[in-house]
Amino acid sequence: MKKLPKYSGIDSLPSGRASDQITEGCIVLEGGAFRGVYTNGVLDALMEENINFRCTVGVSAGALNGVNYITGQIGRSARINLRYRHDSRYVGRKAILRNGGMIGFDFILGRMPFIPDLDRKRLHNPNRQLYAVVTNLKTGQPEYIEKSVGEDFFKFISASSSMPYISRPVMIGNQPYLDGGCSCKIPYEWPLKQNFEKIIVIRTRPRSYRKKVHEERRFRTENLVYRDYPAFAASLTASNENYNRQCIELLKLERQKRIFVIAPSQNIEIRRLEGNMEKLGALYYLGYDDTKREINRLKEYLALNS
């Protein structure tokens, strides 16, 4: 059997279990497919510092990261990504056959060799909230689904990370869903509306990054592919423009100290389905080290130093 490439430093990744200590506030996890390995490093560093937020909101890869964060399993997300990226049960042919998209959710949400089982008891502990952001194709709007819905929550996790164009819609009840990032790429507005006093946003792009916006909207691919879901096509069309607006607003909220942001401290050349394991390993440690450098400032924001 062909040996699959993995990150050379995988055996040295942090491990262990987070404490039961809960930090009041809401943490928001941006998506970005394998750019989410940056978030793996951020969350592991937070757990090592006993910073385990009461509420987590994740979109796309951020929703998957949120699962391992609230179970307190340090290093689990990173080990999945840095060991199994080239396993076709996770990304590729077998994932497509079994899941209808590039990502094998049945594999990564199930049992895997070399990876500790997901702590489902801790996942379902009512003391911590976890929301997955999905996009309803009929309305084109984001929906925020809490883990208290039970086993269906894993379907919503899958939907949140199911990329448009290359994934079949995930049917839950009689509603079709796809990637939450199609309608809301950085879901910080939800905790603001919920009146959380402390909000932490984990980005997977540097603060300066902006997406290209195309002015012509009539003959775009989304209008053809999703002609049966015009509201969803409209959300896709506007998604880059809305993302840029969110980036600008986040800078303003950060200056006002209303929101605390952790973002990559350097430009990163990582594709959505990046296959270079050493680059992914370096991205993990960028997130880990960025967080360790910011930890005192974060604790000051959270009033944990007083």
Protein Blocks (a to p, Z undefined) as FASTA:
>chain_A
ZZddddfklmmgccdjddfbdceddddddehijmmmmmmmmmmmmmmnopacfbdcdehj
lmmmmmmmmnopghklmmmmmmmmmpmklncjklmmmnopabdfklmmmccehiacddfk
lmmpmkbccddddddfklopacdddfklojmlmmmmmmmmmcghjaccddehjaccddfk
lmomblfkmmmmnopabdcdddfbdfklccdddfblklgfklmmmmmlmmlmmmmmmmmm
mmmmmmmmmmmmmmnomaccdddfbdcdddfklcbfklmmmmmmmmmmmmmmmmmmmmmm
nopmZZ
